[in-house]
């Protein structure tokens, strides 16, 4: 099928590349000519595992093209995916201006009987709004609008598209549903479940699904805090919960609060649209507040438990909101690092993918090429992102470089006993603090750290 994708960002680029891999002929358009120029020379503006190879194959066989001209992208297109941004507004609602502008721009240029498919995350009622707009712009009712929400996890987007849990088709018209079924027929033949429903329902599925997953994250973070108070082990508790088939193990790993482009924005939008509809979502409202409180709580914990004072240094490992992406939007690092700096703490940071973006949002940080460089003379070390690079750290080497002994493992990546054996004090989430390193453990910094704490206790 001939398909156009409007918007070559994270969702649009992944969607277009994967549709081309499924055998369709895809043309992607974006108003950012610089972005298109970069894509044309295989310089992807984002990091997503497997995506560059997919783009390269699509360009090589001609199934994927990037068009600066909107008319070129839309020429003879039977289906047009809208994958433009829907950023958050201060009150939590989403800004639909980009998707409305896109619908207005394509309306007079669409081939007769084309299907416009909204891939962007939008509030219920948006597809109906766009259908009315396009009809007014064309002076005809020959274009159908459908919803096809994306369920792409950053760091796993290609796999999520090609091997999805389900495909949700929102269409208020039989012909529109048939077109979407044809587009996804290669996946349906692999027994991927396909849910066909109304546009409003499909739009709501996206918000409700993300809100529910975010609730699981918030829940296990609260359970982790309880485990710390009573001496439990959240890993074992989560395992026991997740073995219940009605619950499942996903999103039951504690961390420093959720971030990224989806969960924070979508939970706020879900709460806002629910308030506007007169059906407030109390659980989601509480979740949003608790998630922000958690980031601040863990920042204060670093300052207090490491007995840090102005002039000390903290090494932060991990800036992206999760592993597998360079996305730092609403990452814990954006809350915790400024908190440390406000207390007079110098910050040395490392991330294998996200430092270039982090530089734009964090000032006065010493950017380090390796975790070991970041650990140099650090009074405490904090792991905020679950990169595999940090699972395999040489802890003895880390300990040798540090001035202090405190390691805050806010992803529970490292075996506490291994941290202790290296002469460090491990503070994880939802589990008892590891025993203090033995007095005979090597390294002068241990004595230096103990002397510093003792001096402060006399102040």
QUIBELCOR-V561921 format. One record per run of one state. SS is the DSSP state (helix for helix, strand for strand, loop for the rest). FROM is the first residue (numbers start at 1). TO is the last residue. If there is no record, write none. Layout:
# QUIBELCOR-V561921
ss-><SS SS>
from-><FROM FROM>
to-><TO TO>
This chain:
# QUIBELCOR-V561921
ss-><loop strand loop helix loop strand loop helix loop strand loop helix loop strand loop helix loop strand loop strand loop strand loop helix loop strand loop helix loop strand loop helix loop strand loop helix loop helix loop strand loop helix loop helix loop helix loop helix loop strand loop strand loop helix loop strand loop helix loop strand loop helix loop strand loop helix loop helix loop strand loop helix loop strand loop helix loop>
from-><1 2 7 10 22 25 30 33 41 48 49 51 62 64 68 70 75 79 83 88 89 94 95 97 108 115 119 126 139 144 148 157 163 166 171 174 184 185 189 193 198 199 231 234 243 263 277 282 306 313 318 325 326 333 343 346 351 355 359 365 368 371 376 380 384 388 392 395 402 406 410 416 422 425 428 444 458>
to-><1 6 9 21 24 29 32 40 47 48 50 61 63 67 69 74 78 82 87 88 93 94 96 107 114 118 125 138 143 147 156 162 165 170 173 183 184 188 192 197 198 230 233 242 262 276 281 305 312 317 324 325 332 342 345 350 354 358 364 367 370 375 379 383 387 391 394 401 405 409 415 421 424 427 443 457 459>
